[in-house]
Amino acid sequence: MLKSFRYLFFPLALIYNGVIWLRNILYDKNILKSVSFNFPLICIGNLATGGTGKTPMVEYLIRFLKPNYKIATLSRGYKRKTTGFAIADKNTTALDIGDEPMQLHQKFKDILIAVCEERIEAVPQLLQQKPDTEVIILDDAFQHRQVRAGMNILLTEYANLYTRDFILPAGDLRDVQSSSKRADIIIITKCKADLSETEKISIITEIRPLANQVIFFTTLIYGKPFHLFTKDELIIEQDCEILLVCGIANPRPLKDYLTKLVDTYEMIRYADHHIFHSNDLKEIKHQFDKIKTLKKIILTTEKDAVRLQKFSLELKKIPIYVIPIEHRFMFNETEKFNSAITTFVNKFSMHQNLI
């Protein structure tokens, strides 16, 4: 929902809306050119500025596809300190490729993780360097229309559907609502676990999908927290005091989860993709020391964890844990989604050259 003060930006939003609308028209009319590849490219994206669960969805696709296909992911590498095309290796850090690609690199050592600002240049480079690649997942690429993916998966958050949002800066949309027509699959993410069939139908009616579009619903599942360095798992008991440290676009689902899990918690919130500095570390340690009970931990997200690892010397003696999340498909539609992905990938001959 729009915050009341953001209506003040409505005139600027109309201008931005016009610019995006015109850009899309130019692509639709083929005045601005899009390039397609005779190769299975799966694009994960959203219309909003963040917080819809793109990275967990990329992870879901990796887990599903990697037993049968050689996969690569391609991201922009937001907020990295490098430029150009790069493939993650054993010496790579979050500053080299960005926090989300680094998270993927650490979790999936056998998957090729690449970054580049210009995806139209990166796809051929990736395939030239790794010609045995069979599927490329484009992370956060829905609005980057220079490359036309064969399958577009659009995510929208249950609590902030794009149909109820508005364009920046009056709302959170970075693309116009009508761009949703380019999606093959629309996923309503972060749904409440008890979402009813009636509300499901109501949301589908509100979105009004095209005949070729399929809508799925997912909810977030939180895994067992594990220590940032030792990887030891922890069962959080109700009387444990938690200092939540996070720099993500939308911490609300995690906050709701903690509210049900423990009696009390405190939170230090940073901007999305925040790069932690020594002063931040001092603040975190200071706030943690203020918690008087001995039964206490610091809890952070996987994305924040890759940016905190550089403080290993300072944090190894502190109980700092990472909480993983995954998407779970609702209404018994997991196999339906998996089948749609497999059908798309199998349409391609895996060793064809670029068009």
C-alpha positions as CSV (number, residue, x, y, z in Angstrom):
1,M,0.0,0.0,0.0
2,L,1.1,3.5,-0.7
3,K,2.2,5.6,2.2
4,S,0.3,8.8,2.4
5,F,3.4,11.1,2.1
6,R,4.4,9.4,-1.2
7,Y,1.4,10.9,-2.9
8,L,3.4,14.1,-2.9
9,F,5.6,12.5,-5.5
10,F,2.7,11.8,-7.8
11,P,3.7,14.4,-10.5
12,L,7.3,12.9,-10.7
13,A,5.8,9.4,-10.9
14,L,3.7,10.4,-13.9
15,I,6.8,11.6,-15.7
16,Y,8.7,8.4,-14.8
17,N,5.7,6.3,-15.8
18,G,5.7,8.1,-19.2
19,V,9.4,7.4,-19.8
20,I,9.0,3.7,-19.0
21,W,5.9,3.4,-21.0
22,L,7.6,4.9,-24.1
23,R,10.6,2.7,-23.6
24,N,8.5,-0.4,-23.6
25,I,6.6,0.8,-26.7
26,L,9.9,1.2,-28.5
27,Y,10.8,-2.4,-27.6
28,D,7.4,-3.7,-28.5
29,K,7.5,-2.0,-31.9
30,N,11.1,-3.4,-32.4
31,I,12.5,0.2,-32.7
32,L,14.7,-0.7,-29.8
33,K,16.1,-4.1,-30.5
34,S,16.0,-7.2,-28.3
35,V,18.2,-10.1,-28.9
36,S,17.0,-13.7,-28.4
37,F,19.2,-16.8,-28.1
38,N,18.5,-20.3,-29.3
39,F,19.3,-21.4,-25.8
40,P,17.2,-21.9,-22.6
41,L,17.3,-18.6,-20.7
42,I,15.1,-18.3,-17.7
43,C,14.5,-14.8,-16.4
44,I,13.6,-14.2,-12.7
45,G,12.4,-10.7,-12.0
46,N,9.8,-8.4,-10.6
47,L,8.1,-5.0,-11.2
48,A,8.9,-3.6,-7.7
49,T,12.2,-2.4,-6.4
50,G,12.9,-5.4,-4.3
51,G,11.8,-7.8,-1.5
52,T,9.8,-10.3,-3.6
53,G,12.2,-13.2,-3.1
54,K,14.1,-13.4,-6.3
55,T,17.3,-15.0,-4.8
56,P,15.4,-17.8,-3.1
57,M,13.6,-18.5,-6.4
58,V,16.9,-18.6,-8.2
59,E,18.0,-21.1,-5.5
60,Y,14.9,-23.2,-6.0
61,L,15.5,-23.4,-9.7
62,I,19.2,-24.4,-9.1
63,R,18.2,-27.2,-6.8
64,F,15.6,-28.4,-9.2
65,L,17.7,-28.3,-12.4
66,K,21.2,-29.1,-11.3
67,P,20.8,-32.8,-11.0
68,N,20.1,-33.0,-14.7
69,Y,21.6,-29.9,-16.3
70,K,24.7,-27.9,-16.2
71,I,23.5,-24.5,-15.0
72,A,24.8,-21.0,-14.8
73,T,23.4,-17.9,-13.3
74,L,23.9,-14.4,-14.6
75,S,23.4,-11.3,-12.4
76,R,24.2,-7.6,-12.7
77,G,26.2,-7.9,-9.5
78,Y,24.6,-4.9,-7.7
79,K,26.9,-2.8,-5.5
80,R,30.0,-4.7,-6.4
81,K,33.3,-2.8,-6.6
82,T,34.3,-4.3,-10.0
83,T,32.9,-3.8,-13.5
84,G,32.5,-6.0,-16.6
85,F,32.1,-9.7,-17.0
86,A,33.3,-12.0,-14.2
87,I,32.9,-15.6,-13.2
88,A,33.1,-16.4,-9.5
89,D,36.1,-18.6,-8.3
90,K,37.6,-19.6,-5.0
91,N,39.1,-16.2,-4.4
92,T,35.9,-14.2,-5.1
93,T,34.4,-12.0,-2.5
94,A,31.1,-10.1,-2.2
95,L,32.8,-6.9,-3.2
96,D,33.9,-8.6,-6.5
97,I,30.4,-9.9,-7.6
98,G,27.8,-8.5,-5.2
99,D,26.1,-10.1,-2.1
100,E,23.4,-12.1,-3.8
101,P,25.7,-13.8,-6.4
102,M,28.2,-14.4,-3.6
103,Q,25.5,-16.1,-1.6
104,L,24.7,-18.4,-4.6
105,H,28.4,-19.1,-5.1
106,Q,28.9,-20.2,-1.5
107,K,25.8,-22.4,-1.5
108,F,26.3,-24.0,-4.9
109,K,30.0,-24.6,-5.5
110,D,29.3,-26.7,-8.6
111,I,27.3,-24.0,-10.3
112,L,28.8,-21.3,-12.6
113,I,28.0,-17.9,-11.1
114,A,28.6,-14.9,-13.5
115,V,28.0,-11.2,-13.3
116,C,27.9,-8.4,-15.9
117,E,26.2,-5.1,-16.3
118,E,25.3,-5.8,-19.9
119,R,23.6,-9.2,-20.2
120,I,23.5,-8.9,-24.0
121,E,27.3,-9.1,-24.0
122,A,27.6,-11.5,-21.0
123,V,25.5,-14.4,-22.5
124,P,27.8,-15.0,-25.5
125,Q,30.9,-14.6,-23.2
126,L,29.5,-17.1,-20.7
127,L,28.8,-19.7,-23.4
128,Q,32.1,-19.1,-25.1
129,Q,34.0,-19.7,-21.8
130,K,31.7,-22.5,-20.6
131,P,30.3,-24.1,-23.8
132,D,28.9,-27.1,-21.9
133,T,26.4,-24.8,-20.1
134,E,22.9,-26.1,-20.7
135,V,20.7,-23.5,-18.9
136,I,21.2,-19.9,-17.8
137,I,19.2,-18.3,-15.1
138,L,19.0,-14.5,-15.5
139,D,18.6,-13.0,-12.0
140,D,16.7,-9.8,-11.8
141,A,16.5,-9.2,-15.5
142,F,12.8,-8.7,-16.2
143,Q,13.1,-5.0,-16.9
144,H,16.4,-5.4,-19.0
145,R,14.8,-5.9,-22.4
146,Q,17.9,-6.0,-24.5
147,V,17.9,-9.8,-24.0
148,R,14.7,-11.6,-24.6
149,A,14.5,-14.7,-22.4
150,G,12.6,-17.7,-23.5
151,M,10.8,-17.9,-20.2
152,N,10.0,-15.0,-17.9
153,I,9.0,-15.6,-14.3
154,L,7.6,-12.6,-12.6
155,L,7.4,-12.4,-8.8
156,T,5.0,-10.2,-6.8
157,E,4.7,-10.1,-3.0
158,Y,1.4,-11.1,-1.5
159,A,1.4,-8.1,0.9
160,N,2.2,-5.7,-2.0
161,L,0.8,-7.0,-5.3
162,Y,1.9,-5.0,-8.3
163,T,-1.8,-4.5,-9.1
164,R,-2.1,-2.4,-5.9
165,D,1.1,-0.5,-6.2
166,F,2.2,2.6,-8.2
167,I,5.2,3.7,-10.1
168,L,8.3,5.2,-8.4
169,P,8.6,7.5,-6.5
170,A,5.0,7.5,-5.5
171,G,5.0,3.7,-5.1
172,D,7.5,0.9,-5.3
173,L,7.2,-0.1,-9.0
174,R,10.2,0.4,-11.3
175,D,8.2,-0.8,-14.3
176,V,4.6,-0.2,-15.4
177,Q,1.9,-2.7,-14.4
178,S,1.2,-3.6,-18.1
179,S,4.7,-5.1,-18.3
180,S,3.4,-8.1,-16.4
181,K,1.9,-9.2,-19.8
182,R,5.4,-10.3,-20.8
183,A,5.6,-12.9,-18.1
184,D,5.0,-16.6,-18.8
185,I,4.6,-17.4,-15.1
186,I,3.5,-15.1,-12.3
187,I,4.3,-16.2,-8.7
188,I,2.6,-14.6,-5.7
189,T,5.4,-14.9,-3.1
190,K,5.5,-14.7,0.7
191,C,1.9,-15.7,1.1
192,K,0.5,-16.5,4.6
193,A,0.7,-20.2,5.2
194,D,-3.1,-20.5,5.6
195,L,-4.0,-18.7,2.4
196,S,-7.5,-20.0,1.4
197,E,-8.6,-21.2,-2.0
198,T,-11.2,-18.4,-2.0
199,E,-8.5,-15.7,-1.6
200,K,-6.3,-17.5,-4.2
201,I,-9.1,-17.2,-6.7
202,S,-9.7,-13.6,-5.7
203,I,-6.0,-12.7,-6.4
204,I,-6.0,-14.5,-9.7
205,T,-9.2,-12.5,-10.7
206,E,-7.5,-9.3,-9.7
207,I,-4.4,-10.0,-11.7
208,R,-6.4,-11.1,-14.8
209,P,-3.7,-13.3,-16.4
210,L,-3.6,-13.8,-20.1
211,A,-4.5,-17.1,-21.6
212,N,-0.9,-18.1,-21.9
213,Q,0.0,-17.1,-18.3
214,V,0.0,-19.4,-15.2
215,I,-0.1,-18.1,-11.6
216,F,1.5,-19.9,-8.7
217,F,1.5,-19.1,-5.0
218,T,4.5,-19.7,-2.6
219,T,5.1,-19.2,1.1
220,L,8.5,-18.7,2.8
221,I,9.9,-21.6,4.9
222,Y,12.7,-20.7,7.4
223,G,15.3,-23.3,8.0
224,K,17.5,-24.0,11.0
225,P,19.8,-21.1,11.8
226,F,23.5,-22.0,11.4
227,H,26.6,-20.3,12.8
228,L,28.1,-17.9,10.4
229,F,31.6,-19.5,10.6
230,T,31.3,-23.0,12.1
231,K,28.1,-23.8,10.3
232,D,26.8,-25.5,13.4
233,E,23.0,-25.5,13.5
234,L,21.0,-24.1,16.4
235,I,17.4,-24.7,17.7
236,I,16.1,-21.3,18.9
237,E,14.1,-21.7,22.1
238,Q,11.4,-19.3,23.0
239,D,13.3,-17.6,25.9
240,C,16.3,-16.9,23.7
241,E,16.9,-13.1,23.1
242,I,17.8,-12.2,19.6
243,L,19.4,-9.2,18.0
244,L,18.3,-9.2,14.4
245,V,20.8,-7.6,12.0
246,C,19.5,-7.1,8.5
247,G,20.0,-5.0,5.4
248,I,17.2,-6.4,3.1
249,A,14.5,-4.7,1.2
250,N,11.6,-6.2,3.2
251,P,12.3,-7.7,6.6
252,R,8.6,-7.9,7.6
253,P,8.2,-11.7,6.9
254,L,11.3,-12.4,9.1
255,K,10.0,-10.1,11.8
256,D,6.6,-11.8,11.8
257,Y,8.4,-15.2,12.0
258,L,10.5,-14.1,15.0
259,T,7.5,-12.7,16.8
260,K,6.0,-16.2,16.8
261,L,9.3,-17.9,17.6
262,V,10.6,-16.0,20.7
263,D,9.4,-13.8,23.5
264,T,11.3,-10.8,22.4
265,Y,13.9,-9.5,19.9
266,E,15.7,-6.3,19.0
267,M,16.6,-5.2,15.5
268,I,19.2,-3.1,13.8
269,R,18.1,-2.4,10.2
270,Y,20.3,-1.2,7.4
271,A,19.5,-0.3,3.8
272,D,19.1,-3.1,1.2
273,H,22.5,-4.3,0.0
274,H,24.2,-2.3,2.8
275,I,28.0,-2.7,2.8
276,F,29.0,-3.1,6.5
277,H,31.9,-1.0,7.9
278,S,33.8,-1.1,11.1
279,N,31.4,1.5,12.7
280,D,28.5,-0.9,11.9
281,L,30.4,-3.7,13.7
282,K,30.9,-1.5,16.7
283,E,27.2,-0.7,16.8
284,I,26.2,-4.3,16.5
285,K,28.5,-5.4,19.3
286,H,27.4,-2.5,21.5
287,Q,23.7,-3.4,21.0
288,F,24.5,-7.1,21.6
289,D,26.4,-6.3,24.8
290,K,23.4,-4.3,26.1
291,I,21.3,-7.5,26.2
292,K,22.0,-8.7,29.8
293,T,20.8,-12.4,29.5
294,L,23.4,-15.0,28.7
295,K,20.9,-16.8,26.4
296,K,21.3,-14.5,23.4
297,I,22.3,-14.6,19.8
298,I,22.8,-12.3,16.8
299,L,20.7,-13.4,13.9
300,T,21.1,-12.3,10.3
301,T,20.0,-13.1,6.8
302,E,22.0,-15.1,4.2
303,K,22.5,-12.0,2.1
304,D,23.8,-10.0,5.0
305,A,26.0,-12.9,6.1
306,V,28.2,-12.7,3.0
307,R,28.8,-9.0,3.7
308,L,29.7,-9.7,7.4
309,Q,32.2,-12.5,6.8
310,K,35.0,-10.0,6.3
311,F,34.8,-9.4,10.1
312,S,35.7,-13.0,10.9
313,L,38.3,-12.1,13.5
314,E,35.9,-9.9,15.4
315,L,32.8,-12.1,15.0
316,K,34.1,-15.6,15.5
317,K,33.8,-15.4,19.2
318,I,30.2,-14.0,19.1
319,P,27.2,-16.3,18.6
320,I,26.1,-15.0,15.2
321,Y,23.7,-17.1,13.3
322,V,22.3,-17.1,9.7
323,I,18.7,-18.1,9.0
324,P,18.1,-19.6,5.6
325,I,14.8,-19.3,3.6
326,E,13.2,-21.3,0.8
327,H,10.1,-21.0,-1.3
328,R,7.4,-23.6,-0.9
329,F,4.7,-23.9,-3.6
330,M,1.2,-24.0,-2.2
331,F,-2.0,-25.8,-3.3
332,N,-0.1,-28.9,-4.3
333,E,1.3,-27.2,-7.4
334,T,5.0,-28.0,-7.0
335,E,5.0,-30.6,-9.7
336,K,3.0,-28.4,-12.0
337,F,5.7,-25.6,-11.7
338,N,8.6,-28.1,-12.1
339,S,7.0,-29.6,-15.1
340,A,6.6,-26.2,-16.8
341,I,10.3,-25.5,-16.2
342,T,11.4,-28.9,-17.5
343,T,9.2,-28.6,-20.6
344,F,10.7,-25.3,-21.5
345,V,14.3,-26.4,-21.1
346,N,13.7,-29.6,-23.0
347,K,12.5,-27.7,-26.0
348,F,16.1,-26.7,-26.8
349,S,18.9,-28.8,-28.2
350,M,21.5,-28.3,-25.5
351,H,24.4,-27.8,-27.8
352,Q,23.0,-25.5,-30.5
353,N,25.0,-22.4,-31.4
354,L,23.7,-18.8,-30.8
355,I,21.4,-17.5,-33.4
